[in-house]
Amino acid sequence: MPRWIRVASAADHPAGSAVELVAEDRIIALFHVDDRWFALDGVCPHQGGPLGKGTLQGCIVTCPWHGWQFDVESGQHQTTTAAVHTKFAVKVEDGEVYVDVDIE
């Protein structure tokens, strides 16, 4: 069953933005791409870098520590097909952004 947690106001995060947030006990990387919102586990699996502080180009986020890249929509690592990062469902209601903290 989904556990929707409010994490942000949509107005505070324009398209093209990435941000690191906390939802319950999880670090979440929230991404706003065009009119869509995505969320990944905020801790890069390589060496724990902060994905929410990475560079977002289109749907690709680059970890600021060592350059690992992930598709924010699917969680897919960009060079290793076996590596898929944990993602979370996102919804926007009445201008507020919610993340389902139950892992997909």
C-alpha positions as CSV (number, residue, x, y, z in Angstrom):
1,M,0.0,0.0,0.0
2,P,1.4,3.4,-0.9
3,R,2.7,5.8,1.8
4,W,2.7,9.2,0.2
5,I,4.9,11.8,1.9
6,R,4.8,15.4,1.0
7,V,8.4,16.5,0.2
8,A,8.2,19.8,-1.6
9,S,6.2,22.6,-3.1
10,A,6.2,22.3,-6.9
11,A,6.6,26.1,-7.2
12,D,10.0,25.9,-5.5
13,H,11.5,23.5,-8.1
14,P,11.4,24.7,-11.7
15,A,11.8,22.4,-14.6
16,G,15.4,21.2,-15.0
17,S,16.0,21.1,-11.2
18,A,17.4,18.4,-9.0
19,V,17.2,18.5,-5.2
20,E,18.1,16.3,-2.2
21,L,15.2,15.8,0.3
22,V,14.4,13.6,3.2
23,A,11.2,11.6,3.4
24,E,10.8,9.7,6.6
25,D,14.2,8.0,7.0
26,R,15.1,8.0,3.3
27,I,17.3,10.4,1.4
28,I,15.4,11.2,-1.9
29,A,16.7,12.8,-5.1
30,L,13.8,14.6,-6.7
31,F,13.9,15.7,-10.3
32,H,11.6,17.9,-12.3
33,V,11.9,17.2,-16.1
34,D,9.6,19.3,-18.3
35,D,6.2,18.6,-16.8
36,R,7.2,15.3,-15.1
37,W,8.6,14.5,-11.7
38,F,10.8,11.6,-10.8
39,A,12.5,10.4,-7.6
40,L,15.4,8.1,-7.0
41,D,17.2,6.9,-3.9
42,G,19.4,10.0,-3.1
43,V,22.5,8.0,-2.4
44,C,24.6,7.0,-5.4
45,P,25.3,3.2,-5.2
46,H,28.9,3.8,-6.3
47,Q,30.3,5.5,-3.2
48,G,27.4,7.2,-1.6
49,G,27.4,10.5,-3.5
50,P,24.4,12.9,-3.3
51,L,22.4,12.3,-6.5
52,G,20.1,15.2,-5.7
53,K,23.0,17.5,-5.9
54,G,24.1,16.2,-9.3
55,T,23.8,17.8,-12.7
56,L,20.5,17.1,-14.5
57,Q,20.5,17.2,-18.3
58,G,17.2,16.1,-19.8
59,C,16.4,12.8,-17.9
60,I,20.1,12.0,-17.1
61,V,21.5,12.9,-13.7
62,T,25.3,12.8,-13.1
63,C,26.5,12.1,-9.6
64,P,28.7,15.0,-8.5
65,W,31.3,12.8,-6.8
66,H,32.4,10.3,-9.5
67,G,30.3,11.0,-12.6
68,W,28.0,7.9,-12.5
69,Q,25.0,8.6,-14.6
70,F,21.4,7.4,-14.3
71,D,18.2,7.9,-16.2
72,V,15.9,9.5,-13.6
73,E,12.8,8.0,-15.2
74,S,13.9,4.4,-15.0
75,G,16.8,4.4,-12.6
76,Q,18.9,2.7,-15.3
77,H,22.7,3.3,-15.1
78,Q,23.9,4.7,-18.4
79,T,26.8,2.3,-19.1
80,T,26.0,-0.8,-17.0
81,T,22.8,-2.5,-18.0
82,A,22.7,-4.6,-14.9
83,A,22.7,-1.6,-12.6
84,V,19.3,-0.1,-11.9
85,H,18.9,2.4,-9.1
86,T,16.0,2.4,-6.7
87,K,13.1,4.7,-7.8
88,F,10.0,6.0,-6.1
89,A,6.6,7.0,-7.4
90,V,5.9,10.7,-7.5
91,K,2.6,12.6,-7.7
92,V,1.7,16.3,-7.6
93,E,-1.5,17.4,-6.1
94,D,-2.6,21.0,-5.4
95,G,0.9,22.2,-6.1
96,E,2.5,19.9,-3.6
97,V,5.0,17.1,-4.5
98,Y,4.5,13.7,-2.8
99,V,6.8,10.6,-2.9
100,D,5.6,7.1,-2.2
101,V,8.3,5.9,0.2
102,D,7.4,2.2,-0.5
103,I,10.0,1.1,-3.0
104,E,8.7,0.2,-6.5
